[in-house]
Amino acid sequence: MPINNLWIPLAQWLAVISMTADHAARYLVPGLPDYYWVAGTLGRLAFPFFAALVAWHALFNSRHLGRYSLRILMIGLIAQPVYAWMLQEPLSSATLNVCFTLAGGLGLTGLLKAALQLQQQDFRFFYSYRFFFGLTLALICAWLISHWVDYGLTGLLLIPAFAGLFYCYQQRLNSTASYLQWLASWSLPGFLALGLNPPGIPTYSSYFALLLLLGLLGLSQFRRPWQLPFPRWLWLSWYPLHLLVIAASARLLA
């Protein structure tokens, strides 16, 4: 069955709106807790949506994962000084922003994609010492860089977890995977969602994001979802631009 990208525009809008609401609620007036509930509810949808979008493009739409990763890293490098300014932290001590998390997770997804392609050629690959050695090495590298990136190891692993989920989803549509395998593929993103946020409403909001993604995927198979394409230039520039606006507005309001 052809790859269905109809769900992507709506997911992009939801990701951007929730991310902007999260940062505005927490940093527009630093120390004011009145709107922190926005960050703990709507704002918790953002990262799962961005992780899902990156995983989907990596698995089905990107012809060159190296260029895709480099583009995300460039956005992260441009945004990092503004990110530190918004956090009111020195540039040298600020956590690396979420673009670095997405790029790192994309690297792990590239390894997963290569492994899936090899498995199609030789089913025994997943049982070989090369696979387990490569998997162990990749996890060690992810653990080493997790201390410097936003969302840490959980965030890095969520992208390949989504890629595995989407792979099983497409296999299910092609009738090459059982319904049980498709449902089981949701277990890893669901487990990782536990570590994304503090317990309570933020965690429930992340689970709601997973259910919303499932709903969008299912809806796009039966009918055309609401469509308002996100301009590519705005999509690529929104992250550093919205950080700059929030950081500058916070200084004016101080």
C-alpha positions in Angstrom: 0.0 0.0 0.0 1.4 3.5 -0.9 2.7 5.7 2.0 0.0 8.0 3.2 1.3 11.4 4.2 -2.1 13.0 4.6 -1.8 13.2 8.4 1.4 15.2 8.4 0.1 18.8 7.9 -2.3 18.6 10.8 0.4 17.0 12.9 2.8 19.8 12.0 0.3 22.5 13.1 -0.4 20.6 16.4 3.3 20.2 17.1 4.1 23.9 16.5 1.1 25.2 18.4 1.8 23.0 21.4 5.6 23.8 21.4 4.9 27.6 21.2 2.3 27.4 24.0 4.7 25.4 26.2 7.6 27.9 25.8 5.3 31.0 26.1 3.7 29.6 29.3 7.1 28.9 31.0 9.4 31.7 29.7 7.3 34.7 28.6 7.0 35.8 32.3 9.6 33.6 34.1 8.7 32.5 37.6 4.9 33.2 37.0 3.2 29.8 37.7 -0.3 30.9 36.6 0.1 29.4 33.1 2.3 26.4 33.9 -0.8 24.2 33.5 -0.6 25.0 29.7 3.0 23.7 29.6 1.9 20.6 31.6 -1.0 19.8 29.2 -1.0 21.2 25.7 2.8 21.7 25.8 3.4 18.0 26.5 2.1 17.1 23.0 4.9 18.8 21.2 7.9 16.5 21.6 6.0 13.2 20.8 4.6 14.9 17.6 8.0 16.2 16.5 9.6 12.8 17.3 6.9 11.0 15.3 7.2 13.4 12.3 11.0 12.9 12.2 10.7 9.1 12.4 8.1 9.0 9.7 10.1 11.1 7.3 13.3 9.1 8.1 11.5 5.8 7.4 9.4 6.7 4.3 10.1 10.1 2.8 13.8 10.9 3.2 16.2 9.8 0.5 19.3 10.9 2.3 19.2 10.6 6.1 22.6 12.3 6.4 21.3 15.5 4.8 18.1 15.3 6.9 20.1 15.0 10.1 22.4 17.9 9.0 19.5 20.2 8.3 18.1 19.5 11.8 21.5 20.1 13.4 21.9 23.4 11.5 18.5 24.6 12.9 19.7 23.5 16.4 23.0 25.4 16.0 21.3 28.6 14.9 18.7 28.3 17.7 21.1 27.4 20.5 22.2 31.0 21.5 18.5 32.2 21.4 17.5 29.1 23.4 20.1 29.9 26.1 18.9 33.5 26.1 15.3 32.4 26.6 16.4 30.1 29.5 18.4 33.0 30.9 21.4 30.7 31.2 25.0 31.2 29.9 25.5 29.7 26.4 28.3 27.4 27.7 26.1 25.8 30.4 22.7 25.6 28.6 21.4 22.2 27.7 21.5 21.5 24.0 18.1 22.2 22.5 15.6 19.7 21.2 16.9 19.8 17.6 20.1 18.0 18.8 17.8 15.3 20.4 15.9 14.9 17.2 19.2 14.6 15.2 20.6 12.1 17.6 17.5 10.0 17.5 17.5 10.3 13.7 21.0 8.7 13.7 19.7 5.8 15.7 16.7 5.5 13.3 19.1 5.4 10.4 20.8 2.3 12.0 17.3 0.7 12.6 16.3 1.4 9.0 19.5 -0.2 7.7 18.9 -3.2 10.0 15.3 -3.6 8.7 16.6 -3.5 5.1 19.2 -6.2 5.9 16.6 -8.3 7.6 14.5 -8.3 4.5 17.5 -9.8 2.6 18.5 -12.3 5.4 16.0 -13.0 8.1 18.8 -14.3 10.3 20.4 -10.9 10.6 18.5 -10.0 13.7 20.0 -13.0 15.4 23.6 -12.3 14.3 26.4 -11.1 16.6 26.9 -8.1 14.3 23.4 -6.8 15.0 23.7 -7.1 18.8 27.2 -5.6 18.7 25.9 -2.7 16.6 22.8 -2.2 18.8 24.9 -2.2 22.0 27.4 0.3 20.6 24.5 2.6 19.4 22.9 2.5 22.8 26.2 3.3 24.6 26.7 6.3 22.2 23.1 7.4 22.9 23.7 7.2 26.6 26.9 9.2 26.4 25.3 12.1 24.6 22.0 12.0 26.5 23.5 14.0 29.4 23.8 17.1 27.2 20.5 17.1 25.2 17.0 18.0 26.0 14.8 15.0 27.0 17.9 12.9 27.5 18.1 9.2 26.7 14.3 8.8 26.6 14.0 11.5 24.0 16.8 10.0 21.8 15.2 6.5 21.9 11.6 7.8 21.2 12.4 8.5 17.6 13.6 5.0 16.6 10.7 3.6 18.7 8.3 5.6 16.6 10.1 4.4 13.5 9.6 0.8 14.6 5.9 1.5 15.3 5.4 3.0 11.8 7.2 0.1 10.2 4.8 -2.3 11.9 1.9 -0.1 11.0 2.8 -0.1 7.3 3.4 -3.8 7.4 0.0 -4.2 8.9 -1.6 -2.2 6.1 0.2 -4.5 3.6 -1.2 -7.5 5.5 2.3 -8.8 6.3 2.1 -8.2 10.1 -0.5 -9.4 12.5 -2.8 -7.1 14.4 -1.2 -8.3 17.6 2.3 -7.2 16.3 0.9 -3.8 15.4 -0.6 -3.3 18.9 2.6 -4.6 20.5 4.6 -2.0 18.6 2.9 0.7 20.6 4.3 -0.7 23.9 7.9 0.8 23.5 6.8 4.4 22.7 4.2 4.1 25.5 6.9 2.9 28.0 9.3 5.7 26.9 6.5 8.2 27.5 6.7 7.4 31.2 10.2 9.0 31.3 9.5 12.1 29.2 7.8 14.1 31.9 7.2 14.2 35.6 4.5 11.8 36.8 0.9 13.0 36.7 -0.9 15.2 34.2 2.2 15.8 32.0 2.7 12.1 31.5 -1.0 11.6 30.8 -0.7 14.4 28.2 2.1 12.5 26.5 0.0 9.4 26.3 -2.8 11.5 24.9 -0.4 12.6 22.2 0.3 8.9 21.3 -3.5 8.3 21.1 -3.9 11.4 19.0 -1.2 10.2 16.6 -2.9 6.8 16.3 -6.2 8.6 15.6 -4.6 10.8 12.9 -3.0 7.7 11.2 -6.3 5.8 11.3 -8.3 8.8 10.1 -6.0 9.4 7.1 -6.7 5.9 5.9 -10.5 6.4 5.6 -10.9 10.1 4.8 -8.8 13.2 4.1 -8.0 15.0 7.3 -8.2 18.8 7.6 -5.5 20.2 5.3 -3.7 23.5 5.6 -0.1 22.8 4.4 2.6 24.3 6.6 4.9 26.4 4.4 8.3 24.8 4.2 10.2 28.0 4.9 8.1 28.6 8.0 8.5 25.1 9.2 12.3 25.2 9.0 12.5 28.7 10.6 9.8 28.5 13.3 11.9 27.0 16.0 14.6 29.7 16.2 12.1 32.5 15.4 9.6 31.7 18.1 12.4 31.3 20.6 13.7 34.8 19.6 10.3 36.4 19.9 9.6 34.8 23.3 13.0 35.7 24.7 12.9 39.3 23.4 9.3 39.7 24.7 10.3 38.4 28.1 13.0 41.1 28.4 10.5 43.8 27.4 8.0 42.6 30.0 10.6 42.3 32.8 
